[in-house]
Amino acid sequence: MRLHVPVFQMAAALLLMASCAAPSARHSTGRDEWGHRPGPKGFRTVILDAGHGGHDPGAVSRHTGQAEKDLTLDMAKRIRSELGTDFRTILMRSDDSFIDLDDRVMRANRDGDAILVSIHFNSGPSHIRGPETYYWRVDSHGLAVRMQRAMTHASPAESGNRGLVRRRLRLTRNPQIPCVLIECGYLSHPAESRLCASPDYRHKLASSIAGVIRTQAASGDAGTGPLPRPIYAPPSRPTDKPE
Ligand SMILES: [Zn+2]
C-alpha cells in the first residue's frame, strides 16, 4: 500500500493526538472549533476578506491619502484573479461596504473545506515597515509561516515590525477553519506607503500570496517547521484586552 500522507504529517498528527486532552478530528479539512490539528491540504475554497470598508476606512496614509479599505479590496480582487479557476474563491466583500467582524466570522464558518485570508495594511510609528502575519490556530501555523516568508521576500525592506505573530483576534481565533490575518505593509511609513500605492507592487504581493495558497493546498504544512502548542482559550470578544 502506498502511503499518501507524508511521514512528518503523520508524526505531527500523532504528536498532537498524544498531547491534546481532547484531540479533534485528524483530518485537516472541515470545520473545527479549536483547530488543534495539522494545516489544511487539498482544500478547494478560499475566502478572501478585504479588511474594513464603508464607514470604516481603516488606516489612512498621510503620505499618499490612500485608505486601507480601498487597498485591501484591491488586494482581494488581485489575489482572486491570480488564483484563477483553480479554487472556488469567495470575496467577503466585493465593494465598499461595511461588514461587522462577527458577521465575517459567521460567513467564514459557512464553508467547511476552506481557508480564510483576512487582508489588512498597517499603521504605527513612522520608522516601522514590512509585512506581518497573525494566526492563532495550530492548523493555521503553516499557512501563516508561508505567508510571512512570501511577503517578506516580496518586500524590499523591513524595519522594526513584528513579523509572524500568534495572537487571539476575532479573525484568527473565532473562525472554525484555518485562517490568517495578513498586514501587507505600513501605510504610516513614508516609503512603504508609496510602495503600497503602486499597482505593480500590489500585483507582486498578490501573486506571492496566491502562490502560498497553491503551495499550502498542494503540500499541507511541509517545510513550515514544527506545529505550535495547542492553546485552550475562549473565542475573542470585542471587549477583550489586547493580548
Ligand atoms: Zn486593518
Boltz pocket constraint, residues with backbone or C-beta under 6 A from the ligand:
constraints:
  - pocket:
      binder: B
      contacts: [[A, 51], [A, 52], [A, 58], [A, 59], [A, 68], [A, 119], [A, 120], [A, 121]]
      max_distance: 6.0
